[in-house]
Amino acid sequence: MKNLSRRNFIKTTGKATAGIAILPNLLSASPNSTVNVAVIGVGGRGTNNWTQIQGLYPISKEDKTKLRKPHKHVNIVALCDVDDFALDKASSLIPKAKKFKDFRVMLDKMHTQIDAVIVSTPDHTHFAATMAAMEMGKHVYVEKPLAHNIWQLRTLKKAEKHYGVIAQMGNQGHASDGIRNVKEWYDQGYLGEVKEVLAWFNGPRFECGTKGWFCKPDSFPPAAQPIPENMDWDLWLGPAKDRPHNTQYTRRFWRSYYELGNGMLGDWGCHTLDAPFWSLDLGMPTTVEPLHAKLSQAPNSFLSDESILRYQFPERENKPPVTLTWYEGGKKPEIRPEWGMEKLGGNGMLMIGEKATVMTGGRPNDARILMPKEDWQAFNKKGWDKTIPRIPRESPHDEFIAAIRGKGPKPGSNFAYGADLTEMSLLGVFAQRFNTKIEYDAATMKVTNQPGLQAYIKEEVRDGWAYGENLWK
């Protein structure tokens, strides 16, 4: 199946899945039914996702040896990964699940046994795996950022509606009480008008070795290395253009290469910018401009060391324009006296209102209004109108399964929302990658001042990896 084309894939599974391509899988629409789950990408974030979905996670952070009882309504039936080592490790915990290297083979052989799919692969393969599953009527839970380019994001929004499946992006904080608090505080007037947002992230850290986040190669592109016996390199590349294998691309280093990942903003923007994006109904910016950049040795292809970006969002109905500034690589905003603090944490976000300012960490979970400790305690004691339903255990995984089983609404970070949040983040990635101001027309999906960048709105893919074109006809 290494050279399996999408045409042959659809031909092979066409009769069995003809009805499913239009209607969602109804096997798991009952509150008493079991959701059969397949996992694509079982290591790293994939491990977290499938253990959380299954219920095999610690009861408390203090004692990680005590696991919850497995979710009685979830059954993991298939594991797929291009790395034999990761696949065997996951299989040792769920030995009854069938193992695959190619998700297309897995869907071909097991489409009648699968209700939902978890996708936790590198950014460049999110879209192909997700669309292949949705075209067969499977519910999907996909790691953030949702896709690698803007055309893919728009296509996933179309697919969610067209196929009628439950679809969720895995930015965990969107299921938290904290993000709900922020939106309620804003909507109920505690902050006043918000015209400025500041956000920062302490990565990337380029330190080779076990403690390093990322390691820069000795040359660009990295020199060819032998392909490990446990790795199917062709499948790992998926839709990305062919290139010689190097360990610099695998593990989490792939995130530094713009053709494969979307850097720190693509990774953490969907967390750190989630609260202001939702609360303020930001939508798409009209411009994103780099204010500072410490470029890498390979501009346009490898992540820069430092970056400061400024987004400009227009008026939205009765809401004023917003300026959002993003800092990364150790850069942070200057502390203002009214914030009442001496230093900022490694990652965070500030929504600066006319009446009050909200602060979160890298994720929106622990949100608070900046005020003296006694006033903050009194505010919490008095409370406010909690108008937005809370998610049990603040778990996006439970939220996903409950929606499939008909025991809850569709996830808050569904594709209609998650694709827009990711698109906003990826526009910043454009400004970083090309170190240029971006002027964007969201209605036409065009970078109006840089026509040459349209090639990156929708990227070319290798033969056999084209998905979603039918949704634009």
N, C-alpha and C positions, 0 to 999 in steps of 0.2 A: 504493500500500500504506500510505499515511500513516494511514488510518483502518481498516486491516485488524484485524478482531476476532479474538480467539483462537478463537472458534467457527468462523469462516470459514477460519482458518489450519489448524486440525485437519481440517476438511472437505476442504480442498484437498489436504492431504498424507496423508489418512487411509489410502487403499488402499495407497499405496507404503510406508507406515511402520507398518502395523498390527502386523506381527510384531516390528519393532524396538522398539516401545514396551514390550514385555515382556522381551525378551532383549537383552543388550549387543551392539554391533556386533562380529561375529566376524571381520571382514575382517582385523583387525590383531592377532589372537590368536596369531600365529606369530612365533617369534624372527627369522625371515628376511623378514618382511613389512615394507612401508612404511606408516607412519602418516600419513594425510592430515589436515592440521590446518587449521581455519578460525580466524581471529582476529577477535574482537569488541572494538573499542577498540585502535587501533594506535599511538597516541601515548603519551608519558609512560611509565608503568609498562608499558603495552602494548608499547612498543618494546623495553624490556628483556626482556620475557617471550618475544616471538616471535623475537627474535634469539638468545636463549639456547636456546630450543627447537630452532631451526633449526641452531644451532652457529655462527652468525655473530658470535661475540664474541671480544674480544682474548685472545690466549694468555696475556698477562701484563698487570698493571696498569702496568708501566713503559713498555711499548711497545704502545700501543693501535692501531697501524697494522697489526700482524700479526694476522690473523684465523685462527681454526681453520678447517679444511676443513668445509664444510657436513655436517651429520649425514646419512649415507647412507640412514638408515631413516626420515627425516622429510621430508615434502613439504608446504609451505604452499600450499594450493590456493585459499584465499579470504581476502579482507581486508574488514572491515566497520567503518565509522566514520561518524558524522554530520557530520564536518568534512572537507570536500574537500581542504583543505591537508594535513592529517595523512594522509589516504588516499593522495593523490598522492605524498607523500614516501616512504611505505612501499612503494607500488607501484613506485617507481623502483628499489628494491633487489630486489623480487621481481616482475618484470613479467609473469610467466606466471600469477600468482594473479588470480582474478577479483575485481572491486571491487563493494562494495555499501554502501548507507547504512543499510538496515533489516535487522537480523539475521533477522527473520521471513521476508523475501524470500529471503535467502541460504539459510536452511534449507529453504525451500520448493523452490527451484530446484536445490539441490546436495546434498540429503540423501543421495543414493546415492553421492556422491563424498567425503563427509566422515566421518572416524573419530573425531576429537577436536576440541574447541573450547576456545580460551583466552578468558576473559572478563576484561578489564582496563578496565572502564568505571567511572564514579563509583558510589559505594555504592548509590544509590537504584535503579540498574538492574541490579545484580548478579543479583538473584533471578530476574527475568523472563527474562533472557538465558540463565541457567544452566538453569532449569526447561524452557525451550523446547528446549534442546539435549538434556537428559536424557530428556525425553518422546519424543525421536526416537532414543534409544539411543546417544547420543554420549558419549564420555568427556569430562570437563571439568576444566580447571585454572582456578581462580578466584582473583583477587587478594583479599587481606585488606582489611578485614574481610569475612567470607564473605557476609554479607547485611546489610540495613539494620534489620531488627527481629527479635524473638525468634521469632515465629511462622514467619517465613521460614526461620530457622535450623533449627527443628524439622522443617519440611517438607523441607528439603534432606537431612536425616538419613534421613527416611523414603524419599525418592526414591533415594538412593544404594543402599539395600537393595532397594527395589522394582524398580528398573531394572537392577541388577546391573552398573553401569558403574564404571570407575575414576574416582574423584573426588578432587581434591586442592585444598586451600587453599594459596595461595602465600605462606606465612610462611617465608621462606628459611631462617631459623635452625634450623627443625625438622629440616632435613637435615644440620646441621653436626655435626662431632665434638664441639664445645663443649657442646651440650645433652646429648649422650650421656654426656660426662664428668660433668656435674652429676648426672644421674640415677644413674650408677654410684657416684659418691662417696656420695650419700645412701643408696642401697640397701645399700651395703657398710659403712655405719656410720661413715664418716670424719667426718661432720658431727654425728652424734648427732641427737637430736630437734630438729626445726625448728618453732618456734612463732611466728616473726615474719619477715615479708618486707617490705622497703622498696624502692620503685621510683620513678624520677623521669624526667621528659622536659623538655627545655629550651624546647619550643614551648608555645603558639603565640607567634609574633613578629608583631606588627601594625605593619609598616613599609611604607608604600606606596612603590613604585618597584621598580627591577630587583633590589635586594638584599633586598627584604622577603619574608617568608614569606606573609603574608596582608595584605589591605588592607581596612579597614573602609569601608563605603559612607557617603556623606554623609547618607543617610536610610534608615530601615527601614519598609517594604521598599524595596529599591533602585528608583530611578526607571526608567521604561521607556526603552529605547534601541532604535534600529533593529536588526533582525536582520541580521547579516552575510550576504552572498550565499553564502559558503562553508559556512554552518551551517544544518542542519535543526533548528530549535529545538524543534519538536513532538516529533521523535524523541529529542532530547537529554533532554527532560523525561520521556519514557516513562511510567511509572506515576505519577509525582509530579503533584500538582495543578497546573493551568494557572496561569501567572503571566507578566507581561511579561518580555521578554528584558532582561538586563543583563549586562555582562561580569563583574560581581561574582560571578555564579553559575558562570561557566565557568572555564577554566583550573583551577587547584587551589583557588581560593577557595571552591568549592562545599562543601568539607569543613567550613567554619565554620558552615554553615547546617544546623541539626539536621534539617530536613525532607529534606535531600539527602545529608548526610554524618553522621559520628559523631565529629567532632572529633579531638583528639589521642589520646585514650584508645582510640577505635575504630580509629584508624590504627596506633598504636604499641603498644597493649596486647597485640596478637597477636604482637608480637615480644618485648617486654620481659618480659611475664608468662608467656611460653611455658615457660621452664625450671622455675619453681616450680609452675606448674599441672600439668605432666606429672610432675615428680619427686615431688611431694607428694600427687598424686591429689586435688587440691583440690576438684574438683566445683563445685557452686554455693554461693555465700555465702547465709547467712540474712539478713544485713543489709549495707547499704552506706550510709555516713553522710558528708555533707560536713562537714569540719572547718574549712575556709576557702574562701572564694570571693570573687573580685573580678569582679563581674558585668559583662556587656556592656551596651550601650545598649538592647538588645532581649532581656531575659530570656526564657528558654524557647524562643527561636528562633535565637539567635546565640551562638557559642562565647564562654565567659567568658575573661577575661585570665589569671586564676590560679585554681588549684584544688588542694585537698588532700582526699582521700577516704580513709575507713577501711572496709575490708572485714572481715567476721567470718565465718570458715569453721568449721563444727562438726567434731567428731570424725569420723574416717573409719576404721572398723574399729579397728586398733591404733595409729592416728596421732592425735596430740593436736590440739586446736583451733589454728587459725592466724589471726593478725591480719596483714592486708596493708594497707600504707599507700601510696597513690599521690600523687605530687607532680607538678604541671606548671606551666608559665608562669614558669619560673625558680626556683620553690620547690624546696628540697632538704631531706633529713633532716639533722639535726645530726650532725657527725662524732663518733664515740665513740673514746676513746683506744685501745681494744683493736684497732681496725682498722689502726692503724699508718700513717695517711696524713694529709696536711695539707689536701687538698681533694678534692672529688668531681668527676668529669667531667660534661659536659653532660647525658648520658643514662646510666642504669645501673640495676642491680638488686642487692640484697643478700639472700641467704638466711641468716639468723642461726641457727646451730645451737648446741647445748649444748657441742660439742667444737670446732667451727670454723665459719667464715663463708665462703660462696662469693660472689664478685662477678662480674658480667658488665657489658658495655656495654649500649647500647640493644637490641642483639641478643645472643643467647646464645653466639655463635660463639667469643669469646675469654674463656672462663670460667677463673677461677683461685681457689684457696683462699687466703684472706688469712693469710700467715705470712711470717716473714723470708725474704729472697731466697735465702739459702743452703739453708734448709729446703725451700723451694718447689722448688729445683733438685734436691735430693736426693729429694723425693717423686716428681717426674716421672721421675727416673732409675730409681728402684725400681719404679715403675708400680703398677698395680692391675688387677683382672680386667676386661678389656674384653668385657663380655657382650653388648652391643648391637651388631648389625652396622652397619658404617659405610657411608655412601653415597659412591660414587666421585665425586671432585671436589667432594664436599659440595654437589652440584647437585640442587635439587628438580625441575628440568626434566628432567634425565637420569633421575631416580627415576620421574617420571611416565611418560616414554616407555618405560622398561624394564618397568614394570608392565603397560602396554598390550600390549607385545610378548611378555609371558610370561617375561621374563628377570629378573624381580625381584618381591618381594612388593608388595602394595598400599602406596601412600605412607603414611608415618607421620602426616602431617597430612591424613589422609582426612577426609571430612565428619563421620564419627562423632566424631572428635576435634576437628577444626577448628570445628565448629558449637558444641561445648561451650565451647571456649576463647573464641570470639567472644561467646557468650551471657554469660559471666562479665564480659567487658569492657563489653558494652552495659548491664549492670545499673549499672555505674559511670557510664555516660553518662546514665542516668536520673537518678541522684543529682545529677550536675552540672547537667543541663538544668533541673531543677525545684528545685534547691537545697533538697532535702529528704531525709530519711532514707527508705531503701527497705527494707521487710521483704518477703522473697521466699519463696514456696513453689514450689520447682522442680517438684514432682510435679504440681501443678495449673496451673503456668505463670501464677501470679497474684502481683501486688503486693498483699499482704494489708492493708497499712495505708493505701494510697492507691488506692481503687477507681477513681478517675477516670483513673488511668494505664493501665488495661487497653486503652484505645483506642490506645495506642502499642505494645502488645505485638503487635498485628496492625493495621497501618495501612490505611486505605482507599486504593484505587487507582483510577485513571481507567478508564473503560469501555474494554474491549478489552485490558486488561493484567492480568487475573486469572489466576494459574497455581496449580497444586498443590492445589486444593480437593478433587479426586477422591481424594487420598491420605488424607483424613481421614474418608471415608465408611465 
